[in-house]
Amino acid sequence: MKQSEWMPLYSEILEDMGYDRLQDESCARLLKAVTMNSDLVTEDEVAHMFGDRCTVFGDAPCLEADIGSTPPEGTLISSGSAVARLDALGISPDVVVTDLDGPIGPQLEASARGCLTFIHAHGDNQDLVREYAGRFSGPVILTTQSVPDTVVANYGGFTDGDRAVCIAQEFGCREILLEGFDFERPNRKEGSDPAVKLRKLAWARRIIGSLGPSVRIRGPGDGQL
């Protein structure tokens, strides 16, 4: 997603959710600091990992059913929280997009196997960034939802799932299959507010829907989303 398209959406998200842009930018600086010794890679170095088709895995309760009904295809891109569930199904993603929420062990193990990880900084994951971001041993790209620089990229996206879709589009995917996406019935997480989660997912749906005709987004089966 172009910055000219993303930044107005980002301003709306900050206002709607009550988030602080300065906190987002502070976390991005922290992320750079704790990954100084990580295997930071450029877009050109990893572009070959993405094909014309991909499957993006979300963490909704329907994930296993979706995979059972429609086999994943192309580049396999997982949200961070879905990695453990994919492991249980014998699926190893090529790419993980994470804000370090959810089970971290499987994400670190995927990285150790060579999986490309996009690690995201936002205002309320600073503790997770400080504890885990420097422990990914595989190739890493850092992301922010605020202003990018030469080290931290911004491809658009608010949650891991819709950010993964934006990343897939940026790297040339033209047909994206979504599995484990449910914008109205998310997985319940201990300590999280279901109402806030639904508001986040409403933004995720809007962001995915805004990508337009340059990429075909579809769900399990042959249904267009």
Steps between C-alpha positions, in 0.01 A plus 500: 500500500638840401582738783265756346219245544606363837573813704146644482366160611756490778386841626142376507605187691686706761195718554255210508704274728648772719859398428805728524715545190798601714481166680498319165813689398668441835446127461645508149818656639512231768452229237799629304713509812429144613552348153838656423657152493211332317505375141330809357438455128392725215194462281718406203664218697169328578283590200558151356305351793173645368312369198198619306274300735506470875295386797471725805405325825310683770430374851119480494327183628427396140870452410511121511166466320610741228823308443309173494261624234746693283866396483740793543685609189800708402709686755377420853475814716388464861394749762708450812219356709418233240848344479446254785173381348667452162775299669236266640378445142850436366508830309819708509450859381746673270429838657372610843354844569495570872467763768631230738158419641389139539723197563853622439686167509365371165580837339861482619524141379366596156762775483773253590387287203559796268150650493494871415351699789350848481516636857263787568531784753198679640431699812382222729744218420818659630546238775469219243742674265752542780473135605469312171589700189873441527455123532396430139793324333369493143459786252303796637334813364389765749168681455315796645155646446639854517772670293750251350873555466796315351477223763129476584249451218130580479289290262168601654276289718377513858473140622737216414247353255425804288864613523597161355263560210651845439849348508398228255371762259814711540718200410306423185228251598202547272273230638469466877308222672390583855464214748416544867344842451172585674435868555203440732594190704867527606685272738464608861831589667551522873534861611369647176178698462268331244344835407841649422591192297188539288584865434849396389352237269264756349808699403669185370203429275497858372874495429484170310198625308685817401770316305286512190522318168881469500470184709230232518404417857303183553394273781478118525322344207461739209318782674627852447527700821 
